[in-house]
């Protein structure tokens, strides 16, 4: 099934379309890492997985999961083989490019209350103007309470946004490059324009802060210890007159996160312990306690070993990781006929041709790349072909055109076998990304095959 249109093998597309509905619901709900973790935990519990804190020992067939700081999930099905023989790991990230409110965000300027932001991840700044945006996140108060904020996702909610200059007065702006036309410090959201009363020095700001206090019980000072993400408002929707695609925010990389998770949920018995790990911070280098560089995953494997009566859990965890096989589940750049000049047409991903394998990513001379071993690539190819899964290979654009990275090299540092495997995306890192429904489904099938390979 190498390099063939996947739609052609389905006489009845109902299974593809039904799976897509579940995925659309997931990315509509899960617009932040915390919400993705919350939804993942709900699905895990519904499918018989137990939180690791609730188990005392582990045996073959047990289904358990870890939550790390409400931003990571690692779920496991314990296999027949000893843990030290290695795992089958699906790893994806659940963060996406966005805007974050700064610590002192709310200010007033000429009759408007505005929110100061700092962009997160690689974005084209001009794409974030003149579109409806939502405010989603948490406010952590000094008394230890955590207030969840979600403004813009309910159809009855107001939305916020970033204004742009009218075309009639844009001569100077239009003369700038795309990179400079909208500056990062200009990505401030409009929060309101109604004054509270005549006495206040900043009456519009005062009114916005009052609204937040009335609804959420928070003070301006509480925003210092808040995590409010600004994301595109509204649900994921069918794209194309044939409904073959999905338009939505966060396909990178929640399309791979959802398919990896569902593959694990729908897997029963495994020879080798199967795992799905969902991580944070990939878009800014996989750093920090919740990124792939964190020791969270290694510690989780060690705890599994301890619950399986290991005499040396940390050593067994290291051996387990070294002997593991992993699919770094991340998206790839889909071929866009409007911008075909940036792609090598022989080595690019096409929408509709199934799961995408990237032997390497990186930039320039493969900088920052995992560059998978060919022996392992052959193993994965064979598994896909035996199961009739549509797959294709790709690079991220022409040599020296640009590039990008994934978490593959980080897990590769454990000496495990890793290759990138994901879904082709158009408009990657834009507020509205596009994927093919059949690619989403083929990725799910491919991930299921891998877990039992």
N, C-alpha and C positions, 0 to 999 in steps of 0.2 A: 504493500500500500504506500510505497515511497513516491512522493510527488504526484499524487492523484487527488482530484477534487472529491472531498469526503461526502458531499451531498449526494453524489451519484450512487453510493452504495445503499442508500436508504429509500426503499420503495414507499415506506410510510415514515414520515418525519416526526410523528407524534412524540416518540421518546426524546428526540432532540429538543423539540419545542417545550415539552413538559419540564425537562431539566433546566432549560433556560429561564423558565418562570421562577423556579426556586432561586436561581442565581440572581435574577433581577431583584427579587425581594431582599436578598442578602446585602447587595451593594447599596440598595436604597436605604436600608436600616443602618448599615455599618460604615458610616462616613468618617469615623475616627477610629483610632486603634482601640480605644477603650470600648467603643460600641461593637467593634468586630470581635473582641475577646468575649464580651458579654453574650453576643449571639452564638459564638462558637461553643461556649460553655453550655448554653441552652441545648444546642444540638447534641453535644456529647452526652449530657445527662439523659436526654430522650433516647439515646442509643445504647444505654447500659454502661457507660463509662463512669467510674468512681473517682472522686478527687483523691489524690495520693495521700492526703492527711487522714483519710478515713479507712485506710487499709493497713494491716499489720504484717502480712506476708504476701508474696506473689508467686503464682504458678502459671503454667501454660494456659492460654486462653483468657487470662484476666485482662480487663480493659480499664486503664487508668489515665489520669491526666494531671498536669501541673499548671498552675497559673502563677506568673511572675509579675508582681507590681501592676496588675490589671492591664498589662500591655503585651504579654507573651502567653502563648499556649504551647504546651508540648503534650501530645497524647500518644499513648502506646497500646498495642495489643501484644501481649507476651507470647513469644513463639516457642516452638518445640525445642529448637537448638539452644545451647547455653548462650547467655548474653555475650560472652567473649568471642563467639563466632561472628559477631557483627549484626547490625540492624539493616533494615531497608528504610531509608529516611526520605521523606518528602519535606522540603523546607521552603517556605514562602514568606514574604513580608507583608505586613498589613498597614504600613504607613504609606501615604501618598502626598505628592506636592500640594501645598496649600498656603494659606496665610495664617499667622498667629497674632493674637493681640499682644502688644507689649505690656510690660509690668505697670506702667502708668499710661493707660491707653486713651482715656476720655478727655477731650478738650473742646473748647468752643472757638469758632472762627466766623466772624461776620454773620451771625444768625444761624449757624449750623453747629450741631454737636457731631463730632467726628471721633472715630476710633483709630488710633495709631497702630500700625501692624508691622510685622517683620516676616518676610516670606520664608518658606521652609521648602528645601529641595530645589531642583532645577525647574524654573518656570520661564515662559515667555510672558513678561509682565503685562504687555498690552492685551493679552487674552483674558485677563481678569477684570477688565473694566466693562461697564455697562451690562453686566449680567446679574441676575438675582443671586444673593449669597445668604447662607445661614450661619448662625453663631451656635457652635456646639462644643460642650466641654464641661469642666468642673471648676468650682470655686471652693477652695479649702480654707475654712475659717480657723481662727486662733483657738477656738474651743474644741477643735478636732473634728467638727462636723464637715461633711462634704456635700455641696449643693450641686446638683446636675442642672446644666443649662442647655436648652435646645429651643432656639428661636429661628423659625423659618421653614421647618420641615412639615409642620401641620399646615394644610391648605388654608386654614383660618388665620395663621400667623402672618405678621408683617415680614418682609425680607429687608436686607440691607444691600449695599452695593458701593462700587467705586465709580465716580463720575469720570467722563472724558470730555475733552474740549470739542465744541461744535466745529463742524467742517468749515464754516464761514470764517472762523478766526484761527485756523490751524496752519497758516502758511509757515511759521517758524517751526512748529512741531513736525509738520510733514517733511521738512528738510532734514530732519535728524534720521539716524539709522534706527532700525527697529529696536535695537538694544538700548538706545538712549531716549527714545520718544516718551517712554513712561519710566520714571525713576523709581527705585525701590522705596524711597522715602515718600513718594506720592501715592502709594497704594493704601490710602486711608479710607475707611468705610464711613459712609454717611449714616448716622444713628438717629437724627431727628432735627426738627426745625421749629418746634413749638416751645415758647418760653413758659416757665412755671409761673412767674409773676414779675412785676416791675422792679421789685426791690433787689433781687439777686444780681450780683455782679456778672455772673454767667448763667442767665436764666434758662437757656436751652439745655446746657449741660446739666443744670440742676434738675430739670424735668426728666431727662433720660435716667439720671441716677435715682430719682424718686421711683420711676417705673420699675427699675431693677430691684430696688428695695421692697416695693410693694409686692412684686411677684415672687422674688427669690429670697428676700430677707438679707441681702448683702449690702455692705457699705463700699464706698469707693476704695477704701484701704484694702479691702479683701481681694481686690483684683490683682494685688501684688503677688498673692499666692494662688493664682488661678491658671488654668490651662484652657483657654478658649480658642478653638480653631475656626477659621472662616473658610467655608467650603461651598461649592455650588449647591443651590437650593433645588429641591424637586426630585422626583423619582427617576430611576432608569427607565428607558422606553425602547420599544422596538424601533429599529432603524432600517430604512429601505422599504419600498412599496411591497416587497415580497416578505417582509418581516424576517429576513435572514440574519440580521445583525442586531446588536444592542448598543445604544448610546447611553453613556452614563459616566459618572465621576468615579475614579479610583479603580478602573480595570487593572492598572498597574499599582499594586500587584494582587488585588483582592480577587481577580479572576482565577489566579493560580492558588490563592489561599483557599477559596471555596472548593474548587475542584479537588485539591489535595485532601482537605478535610473530609469531603464527601466520599472520596475513594477509601479513606481509612474507615469511616463509619460503615460503609457497605461491604467491608471485607470481614470474613468470618475467621477461619483458621489460617494461621501463617506458620511457615517453617522457621523463619527468622523473625525476631521481634520487629514489628512494624511501627513506624513513627511518623507523625505529622507535627512539625514545629512551625509556629507562626511567630515572626519576630518583628521588632520595631526598628526605626532609625536607619533603614537601608538607604533612604533617599539622602541622608547626610553622612554616610560613611559607616553605618552599622555600629556606631559608637555607644558608649554608656552602658548602664546596667540592663537595659532592655534591648540593646542591639545584638547582632550576631557575634560580635567580639566578646560579649559578656561570658563569664564562666557559668551562667545559669544552666545551659544545656549539659555541659560536662557534669555539673553537680547533680542534675536530674538523673543522668545515667548512673552515677555513683549511688544515688539513693535507691534506684531500681536494683542494683547489684546487692546493696545491703539488705533489702527486703527479700532477696532471693538467697540469703544466708552466705554471702561472699565473705571470705576471710580477709580480703583486701579490696574493699569496694572501689577505691580510687584507681588502683592499678587495673582492676577488671574493667572499669569504665574506659580507661585509656585503650585497653586492648579491644574493647567493643567498638570504640570509635575508629580505631585504625583498621579494623576488619569490616567496617560498614560500607555499604553502597548507598549513594544518595543521588536524587534528582533535585538540583537547585531549581525550584519551581518559580520561574520568573518570566515575564513577558518579553517578546521580541518585537522589533520594528517591522510592521507589515508594509508590503510594497504599496505605494500610493502612485497611481498613474499620473497624477498631477505634478509629482515631484520625483519622477523616475530617475533623474540624473544622479541622485545621491546614492543609488543602490547598484550593486553588481547583480544583474538579473539572474545569473546562474546560482548565486549564493544569497538569496534573500527570501524571507518568509512571505507567503501569499495567503490572504484570507481565504478560508475554505479548504485548505489542504492539510489540516490536522495539526497535531502537536508539533512544536518546533524544537529541534535540538541545535544548540549552539556549542560547538566544540570549544570555542573560546569567545570571549567578549573583549573587553579592554579597549584601548585606543592606541593609535600610532602603531608601534611595534609590539602589539599585544600587551601593552602596559596595564597592569592591574588585573590580568586575566588568570583564570584557573587552567585553561588549556588541557582538556581532558585526555587521558591516555587512550590511544586507539583500541587497545584490547577491551577496555571497559565500554567504549562506544559500540564496539561490535556486539558485546553482551546485550546492551540495551536495544540495539537494532533488532537483534534476533528475537528478543522478548516481544517487541512490538509486532514484528512480522508474523510470529507464531499465533498471535491473538487477533490478527487482522485489524490492527489499529493504524489509522492513517497518520503518517508522520512526514516531516520535511526537515531539511537542514537550512541554516542561515548564518550569516554574519551581520553585525550591526552597521550596515552601510559600507561604502567603498573604503579602501585603505586610505588613511589620512583625512577622511571626510569628517570624522568625529569619533564617537565611541561611547561606551558606557560600561557599567559593571554590575555585579550581583553579589550575593553572599557566597557564591561557590568557592572562591579562593580561601575564604575564612575557614570553612569546614574542611577544605582540602589540606589545610595546615595540620590536621590531625592524621594525615597520611591515608585518609579514606579515598575511595574512588568517587568522584563527583563529576557530573555533567549538567549543564543548564538545559532545562526542558520546560517550555511554557507555551504561551498563546500569543499569536500575532495581533498587534494593536495598531490602529491608526490614531493620529492625534495624540500620541503618547505625551504625558505630562500636561496636557491641556485640561481645562475644566470639563470638557466633554470628550471622552475617548470612545473609540469604536472597536468592537470585537465581533467575530462571526460566531453565531450560536453553535454551529457544527464543530468549530475549533474548540470551544469550551467543552462540548460533550466528548470529543475525541481525547482531549487532555485528561478528563475524568477517567475515561476508559484506560488510557495509557498509564495513569498513575495507579489504578487498581491492579493492572497487570504487573507493574513493577513490584508492588508490595508482596506478591507471591512468587516472584521470579527466583 
